[in-house]
Amino acid sequence: MKFKALVYVRLRASVSDAAGNAVRNNTKMVAPNLNISLLRIGKAIDLWFEAESEEVARKDMDILCDRMLANTVIEDWSYDLEETEEVT
């Protein structure tokens, strides 16, 4: 089976996001009418892969996210997974 996944990696709420704060502070120059109270920067990772089943795909995605794609000390992760015919 072919799958595509979009993995979201975000800093935990308890972790200060210096880059996000810097971007938020400068948004006033570009979009002065927005009153942004919080802006946090994360990662989005696209994956296309094959696996025997959705169960196997989810099991291996959990391991991959936990061990490689996110620093679980300071980041949380989630993903959307769907079966596809695309091969990218």
C-alpha positions as CSV (number, residue, x, y, z in Angstrom):
1,M,0.0,0.0,0.0
2,K,1.1,3.5,-0.7
3,F,0.8,6.3,1.8
4,K,1.5,10.0,2.3
5,A,2.0,11.6,5.6
6,L,2.3,15.1,6.8
7,V,4.1,15.3,10.1
8,Y,3.8,18.4,12.3
9,V,6.5,19.1,14.9
10,R,5.9,21.9,17.3
11,L,7.8,23.2,20.4
12,R,6.0,22.3,23.6
13,A,4.0,25.1,25.2
14,S,6.5,25.3,28.1
15,V,9.5,25.9,25.8
16,S,10.3,29.5,24.8
17,D,10.3,30.1,21.0
18,A,12.8,32.9,20.4
19,A,12.4,32.7,16.6
20,G,8.6,32.8,16.9
21,N,8.9,35.8,19.2
22,A,11.2,37.6,16.8
23,V,8.9,37.0,13.9
24,R,5.8,38.1,15.9
25,N,7.6,41.3,16.9
26,N,8.3,42.1,13.3
27,T,4.8,41.3,11.9
28,K,3.7,44.8,12.8
29,M,5.8,46.2,9.9
30,V,4.2,43.9,7.4
31,A,0.7,43.5,8.7
32,P,0.1,46.4,11.1
33,N,-3.6,45.7,11.5
34,L,-3.1,42.3,13.1
35,N,-2.7,42.1,16.8
36,I,-0.8,38.8,17.1
37,S,-0.6,37.6,20.7
38,L,1.3,34.3,20.0
39,L,3.3,33.1,17.1
40,R,5.3,29.8,17.2
41,I,7.4,28.3,14.5
42,G,7.4,24.6,13.9
43,K,8.2,22.1,11.1
44,A,6.0,20.3,8.6
45,I,7.5,17.2,7.0
46,D,6.0,15.5,3.9
47,L,6.6,11.7,3.5
48,W,5.5,9.3,0.7
49,F,6.2,5.7,1.4
50,E,4.9,2.1,1.1
51,A,4.0,-0.2,3.9
52,E,2.1,-3.6,4.2
53,S,-0.9,-2.0,5.9
54,E,-2.1,1.1,7.6
55,E,-1.4,-0.5,11.0
56,V,2.2,-1.1,10.0
57,A,2.5,2.4,8.6
58,R,1.2,4.0,11.8
59,K,3.4,1.9,14.0
60,D,6.5,2.8,12.0
61,M,5.5,6.4,11.7
62,D,5.2,6.6,15.5
63,I,8.7,5.2,15.9
64,L,10.1,7.5,13.2
65,C,8.6,10.6,14.7
66,D,9.5,9.8,18.2
67,R,13.1,8.8,17.5
68,M,14.2,10.9,14.5
69,L,11.9,13.7,13.3
70,A,11.2,15.4,16.7
71,N,13.3,16.2,19.7
72,T,10.8,14.8,22.2
73,V,12.4,16.6,25.1
74,I,11.2,19.9,23.8
75,E,8.8,19.1,20.9
76,D,5.5,17.4,20.3
77,W,4.5,15.7,17.1
78,S,1.4,14.6,15.2
79,Y,0.7,13.5,11.7
80,D,-2.0,13.0,9.1
81,L,-1.8,9.8,7.2
82,E,-3.7,8.8,4.1
83,E,-3.5,6.1,1.5
84,T,-2.6,7.4,-1.9
85,E,-1.9,6.3,-5.5
86,E,0.7,9.0,-5.9
87,V,4.3,8.2,-6.1
88,T,6.4,11.3,-5.6
